[in-house]
């Protein structure tokens, strides 16, 4: 008589997934964008360091000249 095998469930799959996500976020630059950089001017909508509006990719994904703005009021 045939007996169907039962799948082996990995015990720590959720812990592994969680650690992978934390590692991915920690290694990404997700929060480093123009809107929270010291060089960004909200009034003029441009980068004060280069005196121009950066391309969309740089605004979203950050640039090598990013400096963290510690004066965020919240």
Secondary structure, 3 states (H helix, E strand, C coil): CCCCCCCCCCCCHHHHHHHHHHHHHHHCCCCCCHHHECCEECCCCEECCCCECCCHHHHHHCCCCCCECCCCCC
